[in-house]
Amino acid sequence: QVQLVESGGGLVQAGGSLRLSCAASGIIFSIHTINWYRQAPGKERELVATITRRSSTNYIDSVKGRFTISRDNAKNTVSLQMNSLKPEDTAVYYCHTIEVRSLRPYWGQGTQVTVSS
């Protein structure tokens, strides 16, 4: 059973920082690309950051230079360090992967990030 569990969300003032974590189980973690998505109220879910099994990373333009995605294969976790947060970063953040054998997508339950102005 594949499970992704996010943690680390909360309320922060603009300019502040938060660190999100995604703990994975039920997969061979080291060979999976892991993504962070977010969904703001009334908006579509968008891909924020990606880290491949070789630790190559990619970000949407709006978070480049502010967010950093990283992975710890020994702990089966991926983190998203978010600095210089803006009110427009307010959203529910989701961890996501596609299991390499079944090609099924898996999502975490989401963690709320709220940035006050």
Backbone atoms as SQL, in Angstrom:
CREATE TABLE atoms (id INTEGER PRIMARY KEY, chain TEXT, resi INTEGER, resn TEXT, atom TEXT, x REAL, y REAL, z REAL);
INSERT INTO atoms VALUES
  (1, 'A', 1, 'GLN', 'N', 0.837, -1.185, 0.000),
  (2, 'A', 1, 'GLN', 'CA', 0.000, 0.000, 0.000),
  (3, 'A', 1, 'GLN', 'C', 0.880, 1.245, 0.000),
  (4, 'A', 2, 'VAL', 'N', 0.741, 2.034, -1.073),
  (5, 'A', 2, 'VAL', 'CA', 1.538, 3.257, -1.170),
  (6, 'A', 2, 'VAL', 'C', 0.883, 4.355, -0.335),
  (7, 'A', 3, 'GLN', 'N', 1.683, 5.006, 0.475),
  (8, 'A', 3, 'GLN', 'CA', 1.188, 6.132, 1.266),
  (9, 'A', 3, 'GLN', 'C', 2.165, 7.289, 1.193),
  (10, 'A', 4, 'LEU', 'N', 1.593, 8.477, 1.056),
  (11, 'A', 4, 'LEU', 'CA', 2.361, 9.713, 1.122),
  (12, 'A', 4, 'LEU', 'C', 1.725, 10.569, 2.212),
  (13, 'A', 5, 'VAL', 'N', 2.523, 11.015, 3.156),
  (14, 'A', 5, 'VAL', 'CA', 1.995, 11.786, 4.279),
  (15, 'A', 5, 'VAL', 'C', 2.769, 13.091, 4.397),
  (16, 'A', 6, 'GLU', 'N', 2.045, 14.195, 4.218),
  (17, 'A', 6, 'GLU', 'CA', 2.664, 15.519, 4.319),
  (18, 'A', 6, 'GLU', 'C', 2.580, 16.045, 5.742),
  (19, 'A', 7, 'SER', 'N', 3.513, 16.913, 6.066),
  (20, 'A', 7, 'SER', 'CA', 3.493, 17.616, 7.342),
  (21, 'A', 7, 'SER', 'C', 4.228, 18.929, 7.178),
  (22, 'A', 8, 'GLY', 'N', 4.035, 19.824, 8.150),
  (23, 'A', 8, 'GLY', 'CA', 4.808, 21.050, 8.185),
  (24, 'A', 8, 'GLY', 'C', 4.087, 22.305, 7.765),
  (25, 'A', 9, 'GLY', 'N', 2.836, 22.203, 7.353),
  (26, 'A', 9, 'GLY', 'CA', 2.101, 23.398, 6.983),
  (27, 'A', 9, 'GLY', 'C', 1.759, 24.246, 8.189),
  (28, 'A', 10, 'GLY', 'N', 1.213, 25.414, 7.921),
  (29, 'A', 10, 'GLY', 'CA', 0.823, 26.294, 9.014),
  (30, 'A', 10, 'GLY', 'C', 0.567, 27.698, 8.538),
  (31, 'A', 11, 'LEU', 'N', 0.468, 28.603, 9.505),
  (32, 'A', 11, 'LEU', 'CA', 0.228, 30.019, 9.248),
  (33, 'A', 11, 'LEU', 'C', 1.525, 30.784, 9.475),
  (34, 'A', 12, 'VAL', 'N', 1.883, 31.622, 8.515),
  (35, 'A', 12, 'VAL', 'CA', 3.117, 32.390, 8.621),
  (36, 'A', 12, 'VAL', 'C', 2.891, 33.764, 8.007),
  (37, 'A', 13, 'GLN', 'N', 3.624, 34.752, 8.484),
  (38, 'A', 13, 'GLN', 'CA', 3.529, 36.091, 7.899),
  (39, 'A', 13, 'GLN', 'C', 4.328, 36.159, 6.607),
  (40, 'A', 14, 'ALA', 'N', 3.930, 37.081, 5.747),
  (41, 'A', 14, 'ALA', 'CA', 4.670, 37.288, 4.512),
  (42, 'A', 14, 'ALA', 'C', 6.146, 37.552, 4.819),
  (43, 'A', 15, 'GLY', 'N', 7.005, 36.931, 4.019),
  (44, 'A', 15, 'GLY', 'CA', 8.440, 37.025, 4.251),
  (45, 'A', 15, 'GLY', 'C', 8.997, 35.915, 5.114),
  (46, 'A', 16, 'GLY', 'N', 8.129, 35.147, 5.725),
  (47, 'A', 16, 'GLY', 'CA', 8.549, 34.061, 6.594),
  (48, 'A', 16, 'GLY', 'C', 8.870, 32.789, 5.830),
  (49, 'A', 17, 'SER', 'N', 9.147, 31.744, 6.589),
  (50, 'A', 17, 'SER', 'CA', 9.557, 30.465, 6.006),
  (51, 'A', 17, 'SER', 'C', 8.770, 29.317, 6.622),
  (52, 'A', 18, 'LEU', 'N', 8.619, 28.273, 5.830),
  (53, 'A', 18, 'LEU', 'CA', 8.064, 27.003, 6.293),
  (54, 'A', 18, 'LEU', 'C', 8.812, 25.876, 5.587),
  (55, 'A', 19, 'ARG', 'N', 8.837, 24.732, 6.239),
  (56, 'A', 19, 'ARG', 'CA', 9.437, 23.547, 5.631),
  (57, 'A', 19, 'ARG', 'C', 8.407, 22.432, 5.646),
  (58, 'A', 20, 'LEU', 'N', 8.039, 21.985, 4.453),
  (59, 'A', 20, 'LEU', 'CA', 7.110, 20.872, 4.315),
  (60, 'A', 20, 'LEU', 'C', 7.882, 19.572, 4.147),
  (61, 'A', 21, 'SER', 'N', 7.306, 18.497, 4.675),
  (62, 'A', 21, 'SER', 'CA', 7.903, 17.175, 4.504),
  (63, 'A', 21, 'SER', 'C', 6.870, 16.211, 3.949),
  (64, 'A', 22, 'CYS', 'N', 7.349, 15.265, 3.165),
  (65, 'A', 22, 'CYS', 'CA', 6.506, 14.194, 2.616),
  (66, 'A', 22, 'CYS', 'C', 7.192, 12.879, 2.935),
  (67, 'A', 23, 'ALA', 'N', 6.521, 12.055, 3.716),
  (68, 'A', 23, 'ALA', 'CA', 7.051, 10.741, 4.077),
  (69, 'A', 23, 'ALA', 'C', 6.347, 9.690, 3.233),
  (70, 'A', 24, 'ALA', 'N', 7.140, 8.876, 2.555),
  (71, 'A', 24, 'ALA', 'CA', 6.590, 7.869, 1.650),
  (72, 'A', 24, 'ALA', 'C', 6.790, 6.468, 2.199),
  (73, 'A', 25, 'SER', 'N', 5.820, 5.610, 1.918),
  (74, 'A', 25, 'SER', 'CA', 5.938, 4.197, 2.250),
  (75, 'A', 25, 'SER', 'C', 5.249, 3.376, 1.171),
  (76, 'A', 26, 'GLY', 'N', 5.650, 2.109, 1.083),
  (77, 'A', 26, 'GLY', 'CA', 5.021, 1.227, 0.109),
  (78, 'A', 26, 'GLY', 'C', 5.615, 1.285, -1.283),
  (79, 'A', 27, 'ILE', 'N', 6.672, 2.069, -1.452),
  (80, 'A', 27, 'ILE', 'CA', 7.356, 2.144, -2.742),
  (81, 'A', 27, 'ILE', 'C', 8.862, 2.055, -2.512),
  (82, 'A', 28, 'ILE', 'N', 9.577, 1.699, -3.591),
  (83, 'A', 28, 'ILE', 'CA', 11.040, 1.788, -3.535),
  (84, 'A', 28, 'ILE', 'C', 11.366, 3.257, -3.756),
  (85, 'A', 29, 'PHE', 'N', 11.468, 3.964, -2.682),
  (86, 'A', 29, 'PHE', 'CA', 11.476, 5.426, -2.713),
  (87, 'A', 29, 'PHE', 'C', 12.556, 5.988, -3.619),
  (88, 'A', 30, 'SER', 'N', 13.733, 5.387, -3.566),
  (89, 'A', 30, 'SER', 'CA', 14.892, 5.988, -4.239),
  (90, 'A', 30, 'SER', 'C', 14.743, 6.055, -5.760),
  (91, 'A', 31, 'ILE', 'N', 13.837, 5.289, -6.342),
  (92, 'A', 31, 'ILE', 'CA', 13.726, 5.274, -7.798),
  (93, 'A', 31, 'ILE', 'C', 12.539, 6.106, -8.295),
  (94, 'A', 32, 'HIS', 'N', 11.875, 6.799, -7.390),
  (95, 'A', 32, 'HIS', 'CA', 10.679, 7.548, -7.770),
  (96, 'A', 32, 'HIS', 'C', 10.910, 9.049, -7.818),
  (97, 'A', 33, 'THR', 'N', 10.363, 9.656, -8.862),
  (98, 'A', 33, 'THR', 'CA', 10.260, 11.104, -8.909),
  (99, 'A', 33, 'THR', 'C', 9.135, 11.529, -7.973),
  (100, 'A', 34, 'ILE', 'N', 9.402, 12.573, -7.199),
  (101, 'A', 34, 'ILE', 'CA', 8.410, 13.087, -6.251),
  (102, 'A', 34, 'ILE', 'C', 8.101, 14.538, -6.613),
  (103, 'A', 35, 'ASN', 'N', 6.838, 14.862, -6.586),
  (104, 'A', 35, 'ASN', 'CA', 6.379, 16.207, -6.927),
  (105, 'A', 35, 'ASN', 'C', 5.649, 16.849, -5.757),
  (106, 'A', 36, 'TRP', 'N', 5.735, 18.165, -5.695),
  (107, 'A', 36, 'TRP', 'CA', 4.872, 18.964, -4.826),
  (108, 'A', 36, 'TRP', 'C', 3.932, 19.773, -5.714),
  (109, 'A', 37, 'TYR', 'N', 2.645, 19.631, -5.456),
  (110, 'A', 37, 'TYR', 'CA', 1.616, 20.431, -6.098),
  (111, 'A', 37, 'TYR', 'C', 0.992, 21.343, -5.039),
  (112, 'A', 38, 'ARG', 'N', 0.266, 22.347, -5.514),
  (113, 'A', 38, 'ARG', 'CA', -0.528, 23.159, -4.601),
  (114, 'A', 38, 'ARG', 'C', -1.829, 23.546, -5.285),
  (115, 'A', 39, 'GLN', 'N', -2.822, 23.779, -4.445),
  (116, 'A', 39, 'GLN', 'CA', -4.112, 24.223, -4.950),
  (117, 'A', 39, 'GLN', 'C', -4.659, 25.314, -4.051),
  (118, 'A', 40, 'ALA', 'N', -4.827, 26.493, -4.625),
  (119, 'A', 40, 'ALA', 'CA', -5.398, 27.624, -3.906),
  (120, 'A', 40, 'ALA', 'C', -6.911, 27.623, -4.112),
  (121, 'A', 41, 'PRO', 'N', -7.653, 28.258, -3.217),
  (122, 'A', 41, 'PRO', 'CA', -9.116, 28.295, -3.349),
  (123, 'A', 41, 'PRO', 'C', -9.538, 28.869, -4.706),
  (124, 'A', 42, 'GLY', 'N', -10.414, 28.152, -5.393),
  (125, 'A', 42, 'GLY', 'CA', -10.923, 28.620, -6.675),
  (126, 'A', 42, 'GLY', 'C', -9.975, 28.480, -7.838),
  (127, 'A', 43, 'LYS', 'N', -8.829, 27.839, -7.604),
  (128, 'A', 43, 'LYS', 'CA', -7.841, 27.696, -8.679),
  (129, 'A', 43, 'LYS', 'C', -7.548, 26.225, -8.932),
  (130, 'A', 44, 'GLU', 'N', -6.973, 25.956, -10.094),
  (131, 'A', 44, 'GLU', 'CA', -6.585, 24.585, -10.414),
  (132, 'A', 44, 'GLU', 'C', -5.320, 24.197, -9.656),
  (133, 'A', 45, 'ARG', 'N', -5.171, 22.907, -9.456),
  (134, 'A', 45, 'ARG', 'CA', -3.950, 22.400, -8.822),
  (135, 'A', 45, 'ARG', 'C', -2.783, 22.624, -9.784),
  (136, 'A', 46, 'GLU', 'N', -1.658, 23.096, -9.259),
  (137, 'A', 46, 'GLU', 'CA', -0.490, 23.350, -10.095),
  (138, 'A', 46, 'GLU', 'C', 0.744, 22.674, -9.531),
  (139, 'A', 47, 'LEU', 'N', 1.609, 22.264, -10.452),
  (140, 'A', 47, 'LEU', 'CA', 2.870, 21.643, -10.073),
  (141, 'A', 47, 'LEU', 'C', 3.849, 22.725, -9.631),
  (142, 'A', 48, 'VAL', 'N', 4.372, 22.579, -8.442),
  (143, 'A', 48, 'VAL', 'CA', 5.259, 23.585, -7.862),
  (144, 'A', 48, 'VAL', 'C', 6.729, 23.195, -8.022),
  (145, 'A', 49, 'ALA', 'N', 7.046, 21.947, -7.678),
  (146, 'A', 49, 'ALA', 'CA', 8.442, 21.522, -7.693),
  (147, 'A', 49, 'ALA', 'C', 8.518, 20.022, -7.898),
  (148, 'A', 50, 'THR', 'N', 9.625, 19.595, -8.519),
  (149, 'A', 50, 'THR', 'CA', 9.850, 18.178, -8.816),
  (150, 'A', 50, 'THR', 'C', 11.280, 17.812, -8.464),
  (151, 'A', 51, 'ILE', 'N', 11.459, 16.618, -7.937),
  (152, 'A', 51, 'ILE', 'CA', 12.801, 16.081, -7.750),
  (153, 'A', 51, 'ILE', 'C', 12.818, 14.658, -8.293),
  (154, 'A', 52, 'THR', 'N', 13.767, 14.394, -9.183),
  (155, 'A', 52, 'THR', 'CA', 13.869, 13.070, -9.798),
  (156, 'A', 52, 'THR', 'C', 14.667, 12.120, -8.908),
  (157, 'A', 53, 'ARG', 'N', 14.758, 10.867, -9.340),
  (158, 'A', 53, 'ARG', 'CA', 15.502, 9.887, -8.551),
  (159, 'A', 53, 'ARG', 'C', 16.985, 10.227, -8.506),
  (160, 'A', 54, 'ARG', 'N', 17.450, 11.001, -9.491),
  (161, 'A', 54, 'ARG', 'CA', 18.848, 11.439, -9.492),
  (162, 'A', 54, 'ARG', 'C', 19.016, 12.808, -8.847),
  (163, 'A', 55, 'SER', 'N', 17.942, 13.272, -8.209),
  (164, 'A', 55, 'SER', 'CA', 17.931, 14.557, -7.506),
  (165, 'A', 55, 'SER', 'C', 18.032, 15.771, -8.419),
  (166, 'A', 56, 'SER', 'N', 17.655, 15.603, -9.688),
  (167, 'A', 56, 'SER', 'CA', 17.469, 16.776, -10.529),
  (168, 'A', 56, 'SER', 'C', 16.190, 17.465, -10.091),
  (169, 'A', 57, 'THR', 'N', 16.193, 18.777, -10.131),
  (170, 'A', 57, 'THR', 'CA', 15.042, 19.521, -9.624),
  (171, 'A', 57, 'THR', 'C', 14.487, 20.481, -10.678),
  (172, 'A', 58, 'ASN', 'N', 13.216, 20.819, -10.510),
  (173, 'A', 58, 'ASN', 'CA', 12.575, 21.770, -11.391),
  (174, 'A', 58, 'ASN', 'C', 11.506, 22.513, -10.596),
  (175, 'A', 59, 'TYR', 'N', 11.298, 23.781, -10.945),
  (176, 'A', 59, 'TYR', 'CA', 10.360, 24.627, -10.198),
  (177, 'A', 59, 'TYR', 'C', 9.535, 25.473, -11.159),
  (178, 'A', 60, 'ILE', 'N', 8.344, 25.836, -10.716),
  (179, 'A', 60, 'ILE', 'CA', 7.608, 26.837, -11.485),
  (180, 'A', 60, 'ILE', 'C', 8.283, 28.180, -11.262),
  (181, 'A', 61, 'ASP', 'N', 8.112, 29.069, -12.240),
  (182, 'A', 61, 'ASP', 'CA', 8.828, 30.340, -12.207),
  (183, 'A', 61, 'ASP', 'C', 8.528, 31.153, -10.946),
  (184, 'A', 62, 'SER', 'N', 7.308, 31.078, -10.471),
  (185, 'A', 62, 'SER', 'CA', 6.900, 31.937, -9.361),
  (186, 'A', 62, 'SER', 'C', 7.575, 31.586, -8.036),
  (187, 'A', 63, 'VAL', 'N', 8.199, 30.413, -7.934),
  (188, 'A', 63, 'VAL', 'CA', 8.855, 30.033, -6.675),
  (189, 'A', 63, 'VAL', 'C', 10.375, 29.892, -6.825),
  (190, 'A', 64, 'LYS', 'N', 10.881, 30.047, -8.028),
  (191, 'A', 64, 'LYS', 'CA', 12.327, 29.915, -8.238),
  (192, 'A', 64, 'LYS', 'C', 13.084, 30.924, -7.387),
  (193, 'A', 65, 'GLY', 'N', 14.122, 30.443, -6.731),
  (194, 'A', 65, 'GLY', 'CA', 14.920, 31.293, -5.862),
  (195, 'A', 65, 'GLY', 'C', 14.372, 31.411, -4.453),
  (196, 'A', 66, 'ARG', 'N', 13.156, 30.933, -4.234),
  (197, 'A', 66, 'ARG', 'CA', 12.541, 31.007, -2.898),
  (198, 'A', 66, 'ARG', 'C', 12.306, 29.612, -2.294),
  (199, 'A', 67, 'PHE', 'N', 11.948, 28.645, -3.139),
  (200, 'A', 67, 'PHE', 'CA', 11.660, 27.290, -2.675),
  (201, 'A', 67, 'PHE', 'C', 12.799, 26.350, -3.071),
  (202, 'A', 68, 'THR', 'N', 13.056, 25.363, -2.226),
  (203, 'A', 68, 'THR', 'CA', 14.058, 24.342, -2.517),
  (204, 'A', 68, 'THR', 'C', 13.490, 22.974, -2.172),
  (205, 'A', 69, 'ILE', 'N', 13.500, 22.075, -3.147),
  (206, 'A', 69, 'ILE', 'CA', 13.059, 20.699, -2.922),
  (207, 'A', 69, 'ILE', 'C', 14.291, 19.822, -2.733),
  (208, 'A', 70, 'SER', 'N', 14.203, 18.883, -1.808),
  (209, 'A', 70, 'SER', 'CA', 15.319, 17.979, -1.552),
  (210, 'A', 70, 'SER', 'C', 14.770, 16.627, -1.119),
  (211, 'A', 71, 'ARG', 'N', 15.615, 15.618, -1.173),
  (212, 'A', 71, 'ARG', 'CA', 15.181, 14.280, -0.770),
  (213, 'A', 71, 'ARG', 'C', 16.224, 13.618, 0.108),
  (214, 'A', 72, 'ASP', 'N', 15.740, 12.736, 0.980),
  (215, 'A', 72, 'ASP', 'CA', 16.598, 11.916, 1.835),
  (216, 'A', 72, 'ASP', 'C', 16.152, 10.476, 1.628),
  (217, 'A', 73, 'ASN', 'N', 16.871, 9.764, 0.778),
  (218, 'A', 73, 'ASN', 'CA', 16.455, 8.400, 0.449),
  (219, 'A', 73, 'ASN', 'C', 16.588, 7.446, 1.646),
  (220, 'A', 74, 'ALA', 'N', 17.457, 7.760, 2.564),
  (221, 'A', 74, 'ALA', 'CA', 17.605, 6.916, 3.750),
  (222, 'A', 74, 'ALA', 'C', 16.369, 6.997, 4.648),
  (223, 'A', 75, 'LYS', 'N', 15.677, 8.137, 4.597),
  (224, 'A', 75, 'LYS', 'CA', 14.495, 8.336, 5.440),
  (225, 'A', 75, 'LYS', 'C', 13.192, 8.294, 4.646),
  (226, 'A', 76, 'ASN', 'N', 13.301, 8.056, 3.340),
  (227, 'A', 76, 'ASN', 'CA', 12.105, 8.023, 2.470),
  (228, 'A', 76, 'ASN', 'C', 11.291, 9.306, 2.582),
  (229, 'A', 77, 'THR', 'N', 11.981, 10.431, 2.594),
  (230, 'A', 77, 'THR', 'CA', 11.286, 11.711, 2.712),
  (231, 'A', 77, 'THR', 'C', 11.750, 12.707, 1.652),
  (232, 'A', 78, 'VAL', 'N', 10.840, 13.580, 1.280),
  (233, 'A', 78, 'VAL', 'CA', 11.133, 14.725, 0.437),
  (234, 'A', 78, 'VAL', 'C', 10.695, 15.966, 1.190),
  (235, 'A', 79, 'SER', 'N', 11.511, 16.995, 1.135),
  (236, 'A', 79, 'SER', 'CA', 11.198, 18.250, 1.817),
  (237, 'A', 79, 'SER', 'C', 11.052, 19.379, 0.814),
  (238, 'A', 80, 'LEU', 'N', 10.266, 20.355, 1.191),
  (239, 'A', 80, 'LEU', 'CA', 10.123, 21.578, 0.414),
  (240, 'A', 80, 'LEU', 'C', 10.367, 22.748, 1.360),
  (241, 'A', 81, 'GLN', 'N', 11.541, 23.357, 1.241),
  (242, 'A', 81, 'GLN', 'CA', 11.872, 24.528, 2.037),
  (243, 'A', 81, 'GLN', 'C', 11.335, 25.751, 1.322),
  (244, 'A', 82, 'MET', 'N', 10.483, 26.495, 1.999),
  (245, 'A', 82, 'MET', 'CA', 9.829, 27.655, 1.390),
  (246, 'A', 82, 'MET', 'C', 10.235, 28.902, 2.147),
  (247, 'A', 83, 'ASN', 'N', 10.970, 29.783, 1.479),
  (248, 'A', 83, 'ASN', 'CA', 11.428, 31.034, 2.072),
  (249, 'A', 83, 'ASN', 'C', 10.766, 32.217, 1.385),
  (250, 'A', 84, 'SER', 'N', 10.860, 33.360, 2.024),
  (251, 'A', 84, 'SER', 'CA', 10.295, 34.596, 1.458),
  (252, 'A', 84, 'SER', 'C', 8.860, 34.376, 0.975),
  (253, 'A', 85, 'LEU', 'N', 8.073, 33.780, 1.829),
  (254, 'A', 85, 'LEU', 'CA', 6.706, 33.425, 1.449),
  (255, 'A', 85, 'LEU', 'C', 5.869, 34.667, 1.186),
  (256, 'A', 86, 'LYS', 'N', 4.956, 34.507, 0.228),
  (257, 'A', 86, 'LYS', 'CA', 4.062, 35.585, -0.183),
  (258, 'A', 86, 'LYS', 'C', 2.614, 35.133, 0.028),
  (259, 'A', 87, 'PRO', 'N', 1.703, 36.079, 0.173),
  (260, 'A', 87, 'PRO', 'CA', 0.291, 35.681, 0.323),
  (261, 'A', 87, 'PRO', 'C', -0.202, 34.795, -0.818),
  (262, 'A', 88, 'GLU', 'N', 0.328, 34.996, -2.009),
  (263, 'A', 88, 'GLU', 'CA', -0.108, 34.176, -3.145),
  (264, 'A', 88, 'GLU', 'C', 0.410, 32.743, -3.083),
  (265, 'A', 89, 'ASP', 'N', 1.257, 32.443, -2.113),
  (266, 'A', 89, 'ASP', 'CA', 1.677, 31.056, -1.897),
  (267, 'A', 89, 'ASP', 'C', 0.660, 30.282, -1.059),
  (268, 'A', 90, 'THR', 'N', -0.341, 30.968, -0.543),
  (269, 'A', 90, 'THR', 'CA', -1.368, 30.318, 0.259),
  (270, 'A', 90, 'THR', 'C', -2.098, 29.268, -0.562),
  (271, 'A', 91, 'ALA', 'N', -2.117, 28.042, -0.051),
  (272, 'A', 91, 'ALA', 'CA', -2.719, 26.927, -0.773),
  (273, 'A', 91, 'ALA', 'C', -2.626, 25.667, 0.085),
  (274, 'A', 92, 'VAL', 'N', -3.302, 24.627, -0.368),
  (275, 'A', 92, 'VAL', 'CA', -3.057, 23.298, 0.169),
  (276, 'A', 92, 'VAL', 'C', -1.960, 22.673, -0.690),
  (277, 'A', 93, 'TYR', 'N', -0.927, 22.188, -0.040),
  (278, 'A', 93, 'TYR', 'CA', 0.215, 21.594, -0.726),
  (279, 'A', 93, 'TYR', 'C', 0.129, 20.073, -0.646),
  (280, 'A', 94, 'TYR', 'N', 0.324, 19.434, -1.804),
  (281, 'A', 94, 'TYR', 'CA', 0.200, 17.990, -1.914),
  (282, 'A', 94, 'TYR', 'C', 1.492, 17.361, -2.421),
  (283, 'A', 95, 'CYS', 'N', 1.817, 16.242, -1.854),
  (284, 'A', 95, 'CYS', 'CA', 2.909, 15.401, -2.327),
  (285, 'A', 95, 'CYS', 'C', 2.330, 14.396, -3.330),
  (286, 'A', 96, 'HIS', 'N', 3.095, 14.089, -4.369),
  (287, 'A', 96, 'HIS', 'CA', 2.574, 13.233, -5.446),
  (288, 'A', 96, 'HIS', 'C', 3.693, 12.405, -6.049),
  (289, 'A', 97, 'THR', 'N', 3.355, 11.197, -6.447),
  (290, 'A', 97, 'THR', 'CA', 4.272, 10.391, -7.227),
  (291, 'A', 97, 'THR', 'C', 3.478, 9.485, -8.164),
  (292, 'A', 98, 'ILE', 'N', 4.136, 8.952, -9.160),
  (293, 'A', 98, 'ILE', 'CA', 3.581, 7.936, -10.030),
  (294, 'A', 98, 'ILE', 'C', 4.398, 6.672, -9.830),
  (295, 'A', 99, 'GLU', 'N', 3.744, 5.630, -9.333),
  (296, 'A', 99, 'GLU', 'CA', 4.446, 4.391, -9.035),
  (297, 'A', 99, 'GLU', 'C', 4.991, 3.806, -10.334),
  (298, 'A', 100, 'VAL', 'N', 6.275, 3.461, -10.334),
  (299, 'A', 100, 'VAL', 'CA', 6.966, 3.171, -11.604),
  (300, 'A', 100, 'VAL', 'C', 6.503, 1.886, -12.264),
  (301, 'A', 101, 'ARG', 'N', 5.991, 0.908, -11.474),
  (302, 'A', 101, 'ARG', 'CA', 5.576, -0.356, -12.092),
  (303, 'A', 101, 'ARG', 'C', 4.135, -0.306, -12.568),
  (304, 'A', 102, 'SER', 'N', 3.245, 0.207, -11.745),
  (305, 'A', 102, 'SER', 'CA', 1.822, 0.240, -12.105),
  (306, 'A', 102, 'SER', 'C', 1.440, 1.491, -12.885),
  (307, 'A', 103, 'LEU', 'N', 2.280, 2.532, -12.806),
  (308, 'A', 103, 'LEU', 'CA', 2.008, 3.849, -13.387),
  (309, 'A', 103, 'LEU', 'C', 0.784, 4.507, -12.772),
  (310, 'A', 104, 'ARG', 'N', 0.423, 4.093, -11.562),
  (311, 'A', 104, 'ARG', 'CA', -0.684, 4.730, -10.850),
  (312, 'A', 104, 'ARG', 'C', -0.184, 5.959, -10.125),
  (313, 'A', 105, 'PRO', 'N', -0.987, 7.025, -10.152),
  (314, 'A', 105, 'PRO', 'CA', -0.626, 8.219, -9.381),
  (315, 'A', 105, 'PRO', 'C', -1.065, 8.067, -7.929),
  (316, 'A', 106, 'TYR', 'N', -0.272, 8.610, -7.033),
  (317, 'A', 106, 'TYR', 'CA', -0.609, 8.617, -5.611),
  (318, 'A', 106, 'TYR', 'C', -0.445, 10.043, -5.077),
  (319, 'A', 107, 'TRP', 'N', -1.363, 10.415, -4.209),
  (320, 'A', 107, 'TRP', 'CA', -1.376, 11.735, -3.588),
  (321, 'A', 107, 'TRP', 'C', -1.392, 11.609, -2.083),
  (322, 'A', 108, 'GLY', 'N', -0.773, 12.564, -1.428),
  (323, 'A', 108, 'GLY', 'CA', -0.946, 12.686, -0.007),
  (324, 'A', 108, 'GLY', 'C', -2.253, 13.394, 0.308),
  (325, 'A', 109, 'GLN', 'N', -2.517, 13.571, 1.604),
  (326, 'A', 109, 'GLN', 'CA', -3.785, 14.180, 2.023),
  (327, 'A', 109, 'GLN', 'C', -3.745, 15.694, 1.946),
  (328, 'A', 110, 'GLY', 'N', -2.551, 16.249, 1.812),
  (329, 'A', 110, 'GLY', 'CA', -2.405, 17.697, 1.708),
  (330, 'A', 110, 'GLY', 'C', -2.130, 18.347, 3.045),
  (331, 'A', 111, 'THR', 'N', -1.425, 19.468, 2.989),
  (332, 'A', 111, 'THR', 'CA', -1.159, 20.259, 4.182),
  (333, 'A', 111, 'THR', 'C', -1.382, 21.730, 3.843),
  (334, 'A', 112, 'GLN', 'N', -2.085, 22.434, 4.716),
  (335, 'A', 112, 'GLN', 'CA', -2.469, 23.818, 4.447),
  (336, 'A', 112, 'GLN', 'C', -1.315, 24.773, 4.771),
  (337, 'A', 113, 'VAL', 'N', -1.025, 25.641, 3.824),
  (338, 'A', 113, 'VAL', 'CA', -0.067, 26.738, 4.037),
  (339, 'A', 113, 'VAL', 'C', -0.832, 28.045, 3.860),
  (340, 'A', 114, 'THR', 'N', -0.790, 28.890, 4.882),
  (341, 'A', 114, 'THR', 'CA', -1.463, 30.183, 4.828),
  (342, 'A', 114, 'THR', 'C', -0.435, 31.272, 5.123),
  (343, 'A', 115, 'VAL', 'N', -0.325, 32.220, 4.197),
  (344, 'A', 115, 'VAL', 'CA', 0.616, 33.321, 4.352),
  (345, 'A', 115, 'VAL', 'C', -0.181, 34.606, 4.494),
  (346, 'A', 116, 'SER', 'N', -0.033, 35.255, 5.620),
  (347, 'A', 116, 'SER', 'CA', -0.772, 36.486, 5.870),
  (348, 'A', 116, 'SER', 'C', 0.055, 37.697, 5.443),
  (349, 'A', 117, 'SER', 'N', -0.651, 38.718, 4.990),
  (350, 'A', 117, 'SER', 'CA', 0.045, 39.933, 4.515),
  (351, 'A', 117, 'SER', 'C', 0.262, 40.934, 5.637);
